[in-house]
């Protein structure tokens, strides 16, 4: 039976638990930013990962800014041998713009917005990785070409960044 979608009020608690359990295992924490920065809110996953790559430096944290090229991920994931994988992406799960949800890959099917053609669950399966894998989705407001990320989605991205920085700085000596 697939894990249920983790409601918006508890994503921080569940993600904190996932991160702590993952740090007890061998392997890296792998964060992957997906999306198209030219399509308004679709760029939020890329923006989260890019900012984390500047501020969250540790040998056990690997951050990939993939944009729409998820076809390149299987080989990279196989090389990294992650303890867990967390994808960041724009999503449409019927929430309010800027709402954040943590979902299993199975539950995220059809909700991720990025224009990748290959389902994330298949990408992970092809890589041979059996690590816990999640999508942290941010409900979109606009996907228009040439627009900036909307204010509620931008604020949600900043909340995710702050949360990960604060949570991981308590468990890792960041460089």
WOUR-V236090 format. One record per residue. SS is DSSP state (@ for helix, = for strand, . for the rest). PSI is psi in whole degrees, -180 to 180 (* if undefined). D_CENTER is the distance of its C-alpha to the mean C-alpha in whole Angstrom. Layout:
BEGIN
SS_PSI_D_CENTER, SS_PSI_D_CENTER
END
This chain:
BEGIN
._128_23, ._150_19, ._144_17, ._159_17, ._135_15, =_122_14, ._158_16, ._-24_15, ._-21_17, ._3_16, @_-37_12, @_-43_13, @_-45_16, @_-44_14, @_-39_11, @_-45_14, @_-44_16, @_-45_13, @_-45_13, @_-44_16, @_-37_17, @_-35_15, @_-19_17, ._-15_20, ._163_20, ._153_20, ._173_17, =_160_15, =_120_11, =_121_9, =_132_6, =_121_6, =_123_6, =_155_8, ._176_10, ._107_14, ._-10_15, ._-4_18, ._55_18, @_-123_17, @_-18_14, @_-19_13, @_0_12, @_-39_10, @_-41_7, @_-43_9, @_-41_11, @_-51_8, @_-41_8, @_-44_12, @_-42_13, @_-35_11, @_-24_13, @_-31_16, @_-15_16, ._79_14, ._119_17, ._149_18, ._-21_19, ._3_16, =_121_13, =_128_12, =_125_10, =_127_10, =_101_10, =_-25_11, =_-120_12, ._3_13, ._55_15, @_-12_13, @_-19_16, @_-9_16, @_-41_14, @_-47_16, @_-42_18, @_-43_16, @_-40_14, @_-40_18, @_-37_19, @_-28_16, ._64_17, =_149_14, =_-27_15, =_157_11, =_134_8, =_115_4, =_141_3, =_130_2, =_158_6, =_150_9, =_160_11, ._93_14, ._15_15, ._15_18, ._-172_17, ._145_19, ._130_17, ._-8_14, ._141_14, =_135_11, =_139_10, =_125_9, =_149_10, =_160_11, @_-36_11, @_-44_14, @_-25_14, @_-12_11, ._126_14, ._-5_15, ._-27_13, =_141_11, ._-35_13, ._147_12, ._29_15, ._142_14, ._-23_17, ._126_16, ._141_14, @_-38_11, @_-38_13, @_-40_16, @_-46_14, @_-41_14, @_-43_17, @_-36_19, @_-14_17, ._14_19, ._135_16, ._12_17, ._154_14, =_134_13, =_133_9, =_162_7, =_126_5, =_104_5, =_143_7, =_123_9, =_128_13, ._160_15, ._-45_18, ._140_19, ._24_18, ._139_22, ._139_22, ._-8_23, ._157_22, ._167_20, ._133_17, ._154_18, @_-44_19, @_-34_17, @_-39_14, @_-44_15, @_-40_16, @_-43_13, @_-42_10, @_-36_13, @_-42_13, @_-46_9, @_-49_11, @_-46_14, @_-48_13, @_-41_11, @_-47_14, @_-45_17, @_-47_15, @_-29_15, @_-21_18, ._-20_20, ._-19_19, ._145_19, ._99_22, ._142_20, ._*_22
END
